[in-house]
Amino acid sequence: MKSPQTPKTTSSKITSDSVSRQIAAATASPPFADAGPGSGKRIAIVSHSHPSISKGGAEIAAYTLFHGLRRLGYDAVFIGACQQGQRGKIELGPNEYAFYYDPHIYDHFYHLASGDVTAQLLTLIRDLKIDLINFHHFYIMGLAAFKQAAQEASVVFTIHEFLSICHNHGQMITRPAQILCSASSPNACGTCFPEYSSQQFALRKQNFLDSLTLADAFVSPSHFLAERFVDWGLEKDRMNVIENGLMYLHPPHLAQHSDNHIWKFGFFGQINPFKGVDIILQACELISKKPDLATGIRILIHGNLIGQSDAFVKKFEAALEEYDFLSYLGPYNNSSVNSLMENCDYILMPSRWWENSPVVIQEAYAVKRPLICTGIGGMAEKVINNVSGLHFAFNDPADLMAVIEKGASAAVHSALVQGIPGVLTADDMARQYLKVFNGIGEPAREQPTAIPAE
């Protein structure tokens, strides 16, 4: 029986000095010069990364909320994790701080970090006099830091995925069979990971519940995710559902469709097996056998191929050579996603896992582009079939082809565009979070009060 290795505690003078310098700079030049005495709570938005290093959904959502709070005039700071080897890459703006970690010193089963990471985070919380902490993950900082931070301030935990429930990268997919999983249990999880005992999985869950239930409130971007966590053991009365907002919104450009219009279907995101790009490739093979459809559409893949298996890359490159209607346009920056999506008529999301509230959905809605997605989980919740997009059957390339064919119609597309809902701005997102923050019943602590906007 394999036992998870407990991470070694390390004392890092480099990281300790970094935090000290950040605090000294904040003292010399206060980040909240406009926040006078009695102005209310200081709020820390804490993320497992910083958008200048990683542009995952959780860190983008956390950063968007931080900016929304600041724009509304609230006393907020952003605290993000950064690998020691990436210190030169992180770009910290005003009111932004970092704690540093060694990625080799972390227990990925029980989610335990080094004592130095906990010490850095607690130093920032104490010296910045944080009153309310909104964690957007536990990863990197570890559950011990979460527990100790809860002794220092009120805590709101925003849940972005299933990692605490599922050890398989939070995907809720069995291994090696790759079947969708609806619920975890020590025995079922032990079947996926025979190197761990059912007792270890039971202990893992209990450790998570002991830590996360210290939060005063929980936030989930989708009802689907919220319900899963309530079933798993979190209190329903402390659960709130708030959609993620977008930092910047621009008026969408709506194209006119002529009779000979070439319909463009775009994929945006990580190119990996969970995201279902291979289902697109299988659908392409079927589309190629229908000449009228193949000559009337284009499928555009945006994303990064780095890190994929050699077998997948060869299959992907072979498909690009074989199908004239399939193109790979490479990685993209978030700053260009609006214009890239506006070059498409539909956004494809063929994910093989449940998803939660993917930012791609909000980005597509912001430019009034309907989606074609797998009809499960958070995707089915956020994209209403035949209203704001079209669903296809899970893991079914033939059905994906049929739905693409259905969507290549001006009448269908126009009706779906009309059904696309509005998107929250960063300010809208912050206002909804403030209702949760203000609802935390701690009479000894003041509630957040607006300060003059910057």
N, C-alpha and C positions, 0 to 999 in steps of 0.2 A: 504493500500500500504506500502510495506516494504522499508525503506531507508537504504542503506549501512551505516554501522557505520564507521565514520571517525576515523582513528587510533589516539590514544592519543600520543601527543608529550612527549618524555621522555628524560631526561638528565642522561646519564649513565656514572658515573665516571669510572667504570670498563672499558667500551669500549673506552672512551676517553684516559684513561691512556695507554691502549694497543696500540692505534695508536701512541701516543707520544713515547712510548718505541721503536716501530718499526722504527719511523723516527730517533730517537736518535741513534739507532744501525746502521742505514744506514749512518748517518753522521759520526759516529765514524769509521766505516769500509765501505767506499763507495762501493756499489755493482758494480759500473761501473768505476773501477780504470783505465781500458784501454780506456775509452772514454775521449779523450782530448778535449780542448776547440774547439768549432766550428765543432764538429763531427756530428752534425745533430740533428734530432728530437729524443726525448725520447718517446717511444711508450708504452702505458699501455694496456694490454689485461685484460678486466674486465669480470668476470663471476659470476653467482649467486651461485656458490659453488666451492669447491676445490676437485680434484680427490682423495685426501687422505680421504675424507669424503663421497663423492657421485660420482658414476661412470656413470652418465648419458651422453648421446651423446653430449649435448651442452658444458658441462664443459670439456669433453675429447677433443673435437675439439679445444676449446679455449687453453687448455694446450698444445696440439700438436703444434698449431700455435706459441705459446710463445717459445717453445723449438726450432722450426724451425728458428724463427727470431734470437734467441741467437746463434744458430749454424752458421748462415750466418754472424754473427758479428754485428748484430744490437742492439741498446741500448733499450732493451725491459724489462718490468717488468710484473709480473702477479699479479692481485689483485682479490681475491676471497672472497665470503661471507661465514660466519661460524656462526652457532647458538651459543649463549652464553653457552649453556649446553654441547657443543661439543668442547670447547676450548682445552681440553686435548687430543683430537683425531687428530686435524689438524696437518699436517706435512709440514711445510713451508721450501722450499729449498732456495738457493741463489736467490736474486732478486724477491722473492715472498712475498706478503703482504696479510693481511686479514683485513676485517672490520666485526664487530660482531653485531648480531641482536637478538631480542626476537621474535620468530615465532608467538606469540599471538598478537603482535602489528603490524598488516598489514591488509589493506583493499583489499580483493581478487577480488572485483568487479571493482573498479576504479584504483586499483594497486597503493595505497598510503602507504608509509612506514613512520616510525617515523622520526622526525627531527634529532635525534641522528645518524641514519644510514646515512642520507644525509651529516651531518657534518663530520662524519668519512671519508667518501669517498672523500669529497672535500678537507679535510686536507691532505690526501695521494696524491691527484692530485696536489695540490699546493706545498706541501713541497718536493715532488719528482720531481717537475718541469716538469710535463708531458706536452708534446706538442700535442700528438695525442692519443685519446682514442678509442679503439675498444671494444665496448660493445657486449657481446654475449648473453645478456638477459637484461630485465628490472625487472624481478621478484626479490623479496627480497629488492633490492635497491629502487624500486619504480620510478614512472615517474617524480617526483619532482627532484630526484637526477639526472636523465637523463637530464632534462631541465637545471639545474644549471651547470652540468658538461659541457654542450655544450657552456656555456659562458666562460669557462676556457680554452678550447682547441678544436682542430678539432675533430670531432666525426665520426666514421664509425660504423654502427650498423649491426651486423650479425644476420640474422633471422633464427631460428632453428625450429620453429613450429608456430601454428596458434593461440596462446593464446590471442593475441591482437584482433583477429577477432572473436574468439569463446570463450564464457565464460564457455563452457562445457569442461574444462580442455584442451582447444585447440584441441579437437578431431574432430571437424566438423561433429558431429553425433548428431542427434536430441534426445531429451528425452521427454517422456519415450520410444518412439517407436524404438529408436536405428537405425535410417535410415541415410545413408550417406547424408550430406548436402553440397551443392555446393557453396552457398554464404550466407552471413549474411545480415540481415536487422533488424531495430528496432522492427518491427511487428513480424517477424519470430522468433527472439530471445526471444521476450516476450512470445511467445507461449511455447517455451521450458522452460522458467523461469517466470511463471506467478507472482512470488513474486516481480518482477521488472517491471516497466512500460516501454512502448516503448520509452517514453521521456528519461528515465534513460539510456536505451541502446544507444539512439542517443547521449546523453551527454558523455557516456563512449567512443564511437567511436571518437567523436570530441576531447576529451581529449588525446586519443592515437595519433591521427593525429597531434594535436598541438605539442606534445612532440617529436614523432619520426621524423617528417619532419624537425626538427632542425639538424638532422644528415647531414653531407656533402656527404655521400655515404652509400649505402646499399649493403650487400652481402647475397646471398642465396646459399645454397649448391645444389639446384635443380632448373631447369627451372619451374617445376610445382609450387613450392612454390613462386617463383618470380612472376609468372603470376598472382597468386591469390592475392598477395599483391599489385600489380599494379592495378588490377581490384578494389581492396578495396580502393585505394586512394594514394598510394605512387608513386613518379615520376619514370617513366620508364627510363629516362635518367640517373638517379642516381643509378639504380639497376645493380648489377654485379652478375654473377653466378660463384662460385668457389667451386669445390668439396672438401670435407674434406679429409685431409691426415691421414696417420697412423704414429705413433711415431716410431715403429720398424718393419722392414720387414725382413723376413728370407726366404731363398730358399725353395719353397714348396716341399713336398714329394708326388710324384704321384704314387699311388698304381697300380699294375697290377690286372686285373680282370679275374679270371678263369671261366669256364663254370658253376661251382657250387658256384659262389660268392654270399655271403649274402650281399645284398645292404643295406647300412645304411643311414638313413635320420635323420638329427639332427636339433632340435629346440634350439635356443640360445636367451635368453632375459627374459624380465619380463613376469611372468605367470599371465596374467590378461585377462579379456574379450576382451579388445581392440586388444590384440595380437593374438587372435584366437586359443588359445590352445584347446578350446572346439570344434572347427571345426576339429582339429586333432583327438580328442576323438571320434567324430561322424564318421570320416572316418575310424577309427580303427574298429568300429562295422561292417562297410561294408567290410573291408578287411578280417575280421575274417570269412566271409562267402565265401571267395575264397581261399581254402586251398593252392593252388599252390603259390599264391601271399603271403599269410601269412607266409609260411615257408621259403620264399626267401628274406625276408626283416627284418630290425630292425628299430624301431623308437625310437630315444634317445632324451629325454627332459632334457635340461640344464636350470636352472633358480631357482628363489627363490619363494617358495609358501607362504611365510609370508605375511600376510595382505589380503589374499583371503578369500572369504566367506566360512562358514562351508559347505554350500550346494555344492560349487564348489570342495572343498577339498575332500568331501565324494565321489563325482562323479569321481574325478581324481584317488583317491585311489582304487575305485571299478574297474576302467578300467585297472589299473596296475595289479590287481589280476586276471582279466579275460583274458587279452591278453598277451600271452607269448612273442610276438614280440615288446611289448611296455615297455620301461624302463625309470625310472626317476633317473637321476644321480646327482641331487642336484644343489646348487649354484656353481658358478665358478668365478675365478679371471681373470681379463683381461690378466694377464701375462701367463695364461695357455690356452687362447682361441685358439691359433694356433694349438697346439698339439691335443686339443679336436676336432677341426674342421677337422684336418687331419685324425681323426678316422672315419670320415663320408665321404660318397660319394656325398651327396647333403645336402644343408642347407634349412630348411623349414621356410617360412615366410608367415603365413596365416592371416595376419593382417586384422582386420575389419575396420580400418580407413585408411585414405589416405597415411599416412607416408610422409616423406620428403626425407631425404637421410640417412637412418639408417646405423649406423656404422657396423652393422652385415653384410651388403652387401659388404662393403670394406674389412672387415676381411675375408669373404669367398673368395673374389677375390684374396686376398693376398696369400691364400694357394691353389688357382686354384680349388675351389669347386663351381660348378654351383648351382644356387638357384631355388627352386620351390616356387613361391610367388603368392599372389593375384594380378590380372592384373589391378591394379588401381593406380592412383596417382604417388608418387615418386618411388614406387616399379616398376611400368610399365616403367618409364623413365630409371631407373638405370639397370634393368634386362630386356634385350631384348629377347622377346619370341622366342624360338628355335635357339637362338644365344648364349647367356650366361646363359640361364636358361629356365624354363618352367613356363607359367602362368596357373592358374586355375580360374574359375569363382568365383566372390565375394560371400562369405558366402555359398559355395556349397561343402559339404563334399563328395558327389558322384563324382564331377569333380576332387577334390583333389585326391581321390582314383585312378581315371583313369590316372591322370598325374603321380602319384607315380608308377603305373604299367608301364606306358610308359618309365619313367626314368630308370627303372630297366633293362637296356639293355646296353651292352658294347659299341655298335655302337652309340647309342644316347648319352651316357655319354661322350665318346671320342670326338664327334663332338662339344658338348657344352663346354668342357674344352678348345678346340681350340679357341672358340669365346670369352673367358673371357678377358676383357680389363685389362690394367695395372692399378696400384694403385699409387696415389700420396704419396710421402714421406712427412714428416714434412717440409723438406727444400723446396720441390716443392710447397707445400701449401703456405709457407711463401713468395716465389718468386711471386706467383700470387697475394697475398694480397698486396705486396709492389707496384705492378703496380697501384692498387687502391689508396693506401696511397699517392703515388707520383703524382697521377692525381688530387688530391684535390687542387683547385686553390686558394691558399691563399698566395699572394706575400709577405705578411709581415712575414710569417713563413718559415723557411728553410725546405727543403724536407729531408726525411730520407737519411742519408749517412752511408755507412758501416763503422764499426769500426773493428779493428783487431779481428779475431775469438778467442774465449776463448781456 
